[in-house]
Amino acid sequence: MLERFLNIGENDVSVIEGRYRRVGKLKKTIVTVLGKVTINREYYYDRKKKEGICPRDKQLDVEGTMFSPGMRRMMSRVGAYRAFELGQEDIEELAGVHVTAKEVERVAETMGKEAKEYLEQKESRIGPSDDTIKVMYASMDGTGVPVRKEETEGRHGKGPDGQARTREVKLGCVFTQTGVDKDGFAVRDEMSTTYVGAIESVEEFEKRISQELYTRGVERAKKVCVLGDGAPWIWNIAKTVMPGAIEIVDLYHAREHYWAVAKLYFGRDEKRRNRWSERRKKELDNGEVEKVIKAIKSLRARTEEQVETRRRESNYFETNKERMRYGYYRLQGLFVGSGVIESGCRSLIGQRLKQSGMHWSVRGANDIVALRCCLFSGLWEDFWAYRAAA
């Protein structure tokens, strides 16, 4: 354990009109990455607020905490990546400093609140501001995370008792594209992807993704595309925030819809099922959605389930047909899959917030999501520089 005294000078506060009265020196022990440190700083009484203050705490960034900035950075990083209990073990193993799992949780969530503030205020840090962007993409999706029972009060779920057990994190990402590969497939610009997300209403998320787009310079983009899985809230946001953008339903989600029809209608007849599905695949890949719709509607239904599935899936393709002109999109060298946001849902959200036995508060989940958005967006260093300059 490291023990030392850091003596602070006498002139921490300018005494203005007798507001502050110097009381004396006060010791405080803080936990640093090298162990415990005791500092000895000036203590004043604020006559106006009727409370004691230690101005040097603010200068040293230890106001209201027993952990140094470096220690809080370490704790928030392990808390963002690992379960808090495992993070506590990592710190003790690698740094030889003992902290509790609860302390890791509290620090990570406190830093998450600051990360949210940073993400809401940050300026564009990706690409020169005078550059024209060839293509900018916005992709959005939602994924449920397990939450405490009180967080689902009055919410309906899919379980037998009708009670919801999860809340949806809405996640968005923005990235750019400059060119295509040798085979003509779209290539995402390296280090161009940034993420935003939270458990919140569609209206709140709309503001969040809108801010990210304009922070990233969407007004400089020659072409703007929106990628989604067909959920109506995504296209409603697109029309409000990105009017005139090219809307593209993820090709792989679209394929799942005709496959659902094939499995129900052809059952165990694998040969007929595959033959029918392969035809729909070629039609859809070419953007010939009307042919897919006609093929679904022409199937002869024998059960109520088949009738309902035929109606539902043909309506799905009808509603989204102008978002499924995949042959045309590929000729333009555009992405037709939403793999970036799906990967984000799995890695950014799922790997940390959906582990076995976890039950989050909405506030705590959002704090950790904010930290992970900083990490996955390559903004971790910028976040801590922002803190230091504040």
N, C-alpha and C positions, 0 to 999 in steps of 0.2 A: 504494500500500500504506500502510495506517495503522499507525504504530509509536508506542507510548506505554508508559509504565511506570505501573502501578497499585500504589502502596505500601500494604501492609496493616499494621495496628497490631501492637504487641508482644504483646497479650494474647489470642491466638487460643484458647489452651487453658489451663484451670485446672490447675495442677500439683497432683495429688491423690496424697498419700503417695509423692511422688517417682516416680510412674509415668512421667511424660513429661519428657524432657530437651530443652530448646531447643537446636537445633544452629545455627540462623542463618536467613538468608533464602535462598529458592530461586526462580529465575526459571522461568516457564513461558509458552510462546507458544501462544495459542489462536486459532482461526479464527472470526471473527465475521461478521455480515452486512455489516460495514463494512470488512472486511479483517482482517489479523493484528494481534493485541494481545498485548503481553508484560506479564504480571503478576508482581509480586515479592512473594511471600508467605512467612510463617513456616514453617519446617520443624522438626518435632519427631521425636524417637526415642521409640517406645513400648517401654518396657523389658519390659512383660508379653508383648506379642505379638512383640517383637523385630523390629520393622519401623518404617520411617519413615512419617510422616503429615504431610499439609498440611491442617489443618482447614478453611481458607478455601475449598479446592476444593469441599467439600460445600456450603458456603454459597452459592457462586457457581454450583453445579450443573455443574461441569466435572471432577468426580471420575472418573478413568479414561478421560477423553476429551480430545481436542484441539479439540473444537468447542463453541462456546457454545450455550446453550439455543435461542436464536433461529435459529442456523445449523442445529441438529439438527431443529428444527421445519420449516425450509425443505426440508432434504434428505429428511426422511421424507415430506413431502407430495408432492414430485415423484416420489419412489420409489414411493409408493402409486398414482400416476396414470400414470406413464410407465416405459418400459424404463430401467434405470439409466444406460445410456450417453446416452440422450436427456435424462434428468433432469440429468445432469452438464452437458450443453450448455446447458440452460435456465438453470441457476444462473449459469454464466459469462456468458451473454448478458444476463440480466436484472439480476443483482447485481454482475457484474464480479468475482466471487470464484471462484478455481479450486479445484475438488475433483476427485478421480478418480471414475470410475464405481464402482469397488470400494468407495470410502468412502461413496458414496451408498447402495450396497447394504447395507453393514454398519450404517450409522446407521438406515436404514429398518427393517431387521430387528430391531435392538435396540429401537427405539421400538415396533415391532410386538409384541414380548414384553411391554412395559409396557402397551400397549393391551389385550392379552389379559387382563392382571391387572386393569386398570380395568374392562373389560366384565364380568368375573366378580364384581367387588365393588360396582359402581355401584348406587345407589339410583334409584328411579323419579323421572324428571325430566319426565314428560309427563302433564300433567293433575293437578288438585288431588286429594289422597289421599282426600278425603271424597266425591268425585263418584261417582255410579253410572254404570257404562259400559253403554250400551245393547247393543251387540254387539261382541265381541272375536273376531278371527280369528287363527288360526295356520296358516301355509302352509309346506310343506316340499318340497324337491326335491333332487336330486343331479346334479352335472355333473362330468365327468372333466377333469382338467388334466394336461398332459404333465409327466412327472417323469423324473429320472435313472434309469438302468438299475438301479442298486443298490436303488432304492426299490420295485421291482416284483419282486424276487427271490421266486420260488415262487408268483407270482400269475398266474392264467390270463387271457388276453386273447382278443380276437376276430380277431387277425391270423393270417396263414397259418402262422406258426411257433408259435402258441398262447401267445406271450409278451405279457403286459400291458405297455402303454406309458403308461398314465395311472393316476391315483388319483382317487377320487371325493371332491369337496368336497361335504359335506352342508350345505345352506344353509336357514336358516329365517327367516321374517319374522313379525312380530306387528303388527297394525294394528287400528284401531277404526272403527266406523260408527255414525253418529247418525241418518241419514235416507236418503231416496231423492230422485231428481230428479223433474222434472215428469212424466216418462214412467213413473215407478215403479221405475226401476233404482237399485240400491244405489250409494251415494256414499261413498267412503273419506274419513274425517276428515283434513283437511289436517295435514301434519307429524306424523302419528301412526304412521308406519311405522319400525320398527327391525329390524335384521338381526343374526343370529348365524350363525357357520359355521366349519367347519374340516375338514381331512382327518382323520377319526377314525372310531371304531367307532360302531355304532348306539347302544350303551349310553352311550358318552361324549356323543354328540350329544343323547340323550334328557335327560341332566342339563342340558345347555346350553340347550335350548329350554324346559325346565321352569323353569329359573331366570329366563329372560327373561319368561316368562308371569307369574310371580309378582312379578317386579320391576315389570311393567307393571300389576299389579293385577287379575289374572284373577279373583280371588275377589270382586271388585266388579261383575263383568259379569253382566248379566241373562241374556245368551245367549252361548254360546261355540260357534264353528264351526271345523272343520278342513277345509282345502282341500288336495287332493293329486291326483296323476295316477294313482292306483290301486296304487302300489307297496306291498306288504304291510308293509314296515318303518314306513311313515308311519302306517298304521292301528294297528299295534302300539303305537307311541309314543302315539297319541291315546288309546287305551284305558287306558294306564297313567297318563299325565300329566293327561288331560282326560276322565275318565270322565263319560259323559252328554252330551258335546259332540255337536253335529250334524256328521256326517261327510259331506262332499260331494266326489265325484269331479269334477274339472274337466270341464266340458261339452265343451270342444273336444278334449280327449284321448279322451273317450268316442266322439265322432263319428269319430275316426280309426280306431277299431276296426271299425265297420260299413263304413267306406270300404275298409278292407283286404279285407273279404269281397267287396264289390262289384267291386273291381278284379280280383280273382282269378277270380270266377265269370263276370263279364260281359265281361271283356277289352276288346276294341276296340269293342264294341257300346255306344257312348256313350249312345244314347237309352235303352236298357234299364237301363244302369248308373245313369244320373242319375235315372230314374223310380223305380227301386228304392230308391236312397239318399235321395231326397226324402221318400218315405214313412217311412223309418226316422228321418229328421230330425224330422218332425212328431211321431212317436210318442215319441221321446226327449225332445224339448223339453217335451212334456206330462207326462213322467215315466212313460209307459206302457212300462216296460222289458220286461215280459212279452211284449208284441207284437213287440218287436225280437228277442227270443230265439226266439220261434216262427218268425219270418220267416227267421232265419238257419238254424235247424234244418230248415226245410222245403225248403231248396235241395238240388237233386240233385247229388251229387258224382260227378265222372267221373275224378278222379285222386286219388292218395294225398295230394297237397299240399292239395287242396280238402277232403278228409276231415279232415285235421289242422287246417286253418284254421277250418273250421266248428266243430269240437270246441273248439278253443282260445278262439275269440272268443265263442261262446255261453257257455262257462264264465266268461269274463271278465265278461260282463253279469250272469250268474246270481250270481256272487260279490259284485258291487258294486251290485246292483239297489236296495237300500235307501239307497244313497248317490247315487242318480240320480233322485230324485223332483223333477225340476227345476220342474215346474209348481207344486208345493207350496212349494218354496223361494222361487220368484219371488213368489208370493202373500204371503209373509212379508217381501218386500223384501230378500232376502239375495243375496249374490254367489254365482254358480254357476261362475265361472271363476277359475283360479289365475294370472292374468296378472301379478300383482304379483311373485310369486316367480320366474316364468319370466323376467320382465324383469330381476330381480335376478341370476339365473344368467348372463344375457347381459352385463349392464352391470357388475355388481359383480365377478363372477368372470371372465367371458369376455374382456372388453375389456382386462384387464390380465394375466391369467395364461395365456391361451390364444393368445398371439400367435405368429406363425411363428418357429420356431427356438428357442423357450423350452423349457427342461427344468429343473424345480424340484426342490429337496430338499423333503421334507414339512415340515420345520421352517421353511424359508424361505417356502414357500407360505403356511403358516398365519400367519406373522408379517405378511405383506402382506394376507392376508384380514382379519386383525384391524384393521389400519389402515383398510382400505376399509369395514369394517363401521362403524367410528367415523364416517367421512366420510359414508356413505350414510344413516346413522341420525341425522344432524344433531347428533352428539355430539363433534365435533372440538374445539370450544372447551372443553367440559366436561372432556375428556380432559386438555388442557394445564393447565386450572385444578386438576384433581386432582393432576397432577404437581407443580405449584408449591406446593401445600399439603402435600405429603407430607414 
